Amino acid sequence: VRILQRTASLENAQADAGPPPEQDVPLDIPKKTKLYVEQTSREREQAVEMHRTFQRDLCKLRLTTARSYVKLLGSGYGPVSFMGGAQIRLNAQVQGVGPEFKILIRIQ
């Protein structure tokens, strides 16, 4: 961070033009192995099928999560539970992770 005077002229500022000198140093890149070449060719050939399988598994995971959450709410163990017949609403939140945390309980 530079602090400039109020009357500083920014027109004459000298800046190094071009890429930094570190850019000219070659990187040690390992050679492509036969396994890597076979894997990339398999991925190119089966890209559509792999993507479709990934999307299907992701949808299954979302569906399973939603079903579990609905089951949890139905059993009364969710973050918000209602008592039958009473006008009491209980909301519990856990703040923090690990050995130290806070439980915030709101009763309405």
LINBELNOR-V547497 format. One record per residue. N is the residue number from 1. RES is the residue in three letters. SS is DSSP state (A for helix, B for strand, O for the rest). OMEGA is omega in whole degrees, 0 to 359 (none if undefined). D_CENTER is the distance of its C-alpha to the mean C-alpha in Angstrom with 2 decimals. Layout:
N_RES_SS_OMEGA_D_CENTER / N_RES_SS_OMEGA_D_CENTER
This chain:
1_VAL_O_178_31.86 / 2_ARG_O_174_35.34 / 3_ILE_O_182_37.66 / 4_LEU_O_175_40.08 / 5_GLN_O_181_43.42 / 6_ARG_O_182_44.03 / 7_THR_O_182_46.46 / 8_ALA_O_178_44.33 / 9_SER_O_181_44.58 / 10_LEU_O_181_41.39 / 11_GLU_O_186_43.40 / 12_ASN_O_182_44.59 / 13_ALA_O_180_41.29 / 14_GLN_O_177_41.19 / 15_ALA_O_178_37.87 / 16_ASP_O_179_37.52 / 17_ALA_O_176_37.02 / 18_GLY_O_183_35.37 / 19_PRO_O_178_32.83 / 20_PRO_O_182_32.66 / 21_PRO_A_179_34.92 / 22_GLU_A_182_32.10 / 23_GLN_A_181_31.29 / 24_ASP_A_180_34.59 / 25_VAL_O_181_33.85 / 26_PRO_O_178_33.02 / 27_LEU_O_176_30.04 / 28_ASP_O_180_30.71 / 29_ILE_O_181_28.95 / 30_PRO_O_179_29.81 / 31_LYS_O_178_31.78 / 32_LYS_O_179_30.34 / 33_THR_O_179_31.27 / 34_LYS_A_179_32.78 / 35_LEU_A_179_29.93 / 36_TYR_A_181_27.37 / 37_VAL_A_178_29.65 / 38_GLU_A_180_30.15 / 39_GLN_A_180_26.47 / 40_THR_A_178_25.69 / 41_SER_A_177_28.77 / 42_ARG_A_179_27.82 / 43_GLU_A_178_24.36 / 44_ARG_A_182_26.24 / 45_GLU_A_186_28.78 / 46_GLN_O_184_26.55 / 47_ALA_A_182_23.56 / 48_VAL_A_180_24.29 / 49_GLU_A_178_24.81 / 50_MET_A_179_21.67 / 51_HIS_A_179_19.56 / 52_ARG_A_178_21.60 / 53_THR_A_178_21.13 / 54_PHE_A_180_17.33 / 55_GLN_A_179_17.47 / 56_ARG_A_179_20.09 / 57_ASP_A_178_18.27 / 58_LEU_A_177_15.16 / 59_CYS_A_177_17.75 / 60_LYS_A_178_19.51 / 61_LEU_A_178_16.55 / 62_ARG_A_180_16.04 / 63_LEU_A_179_19.84 / 64_THR_A_178_20.19 / 65_THR_A_180_17.69 / 66_ALA_A_179_19.57 / 67_ARG_A_179_22.87 / 68_SER_A_180_22.11 / 69_TYR_A_178_21.11 / 70_VAL_A_178_24.32 / 71_LYS_A_178_26.32 / 72_LEU_A_178_25.06 / 73_LEU_A_180_26.00 / 74_GLY_A_181_29.29 / 75_SER_A_177_30.26 / 76_GLY_O_180_29.81 / 77_TYR_O_181_27.20 / 78_GLY_O_181_24.40 / 79_PRO_O_178_23.39 / 80_VAL_B_178_26.37 / 81_SER_B_180_29.67 / 82_PHE_B_176_33.02 / 83_MET_O_182_36.40 / 84_GLY_O_178_38.85 / 85_GLY_O_182_41.76 / 86_ALA_O_179_40.67 / 87_GLN_O_181_39.06 / 88_ILE_O_178_36.54 / 89_ARG_B_183_32.80 / 90_LEU_B_180_30.65 / 91_ASN_B_181_27.04 / 92_ALA_B_178_25.30 / 93_GLN_B_175_22.04 / 94_VAL_B_180_20.83 / 95_GLN_B_180_19.65 / 96_GLY_O_181_18.48 / 97_VAL_O_176_17.70 / 98_GLY_O_185_20.27 / 99_PRO_O_179_24.00 / 100_GLU_O_178_24.10 / 101_PHE_O_178_22.84 / 102_LYS_B_173_24.43 / 103_ILE_B_180_25.22 / 104_LEU_B_182_25.91 / 105_ILE_B_177_28.40 / 106_ARG_B_176_29.78 / 107_ILE_B_181_32.96 / 108_GLN_O_none_34.12
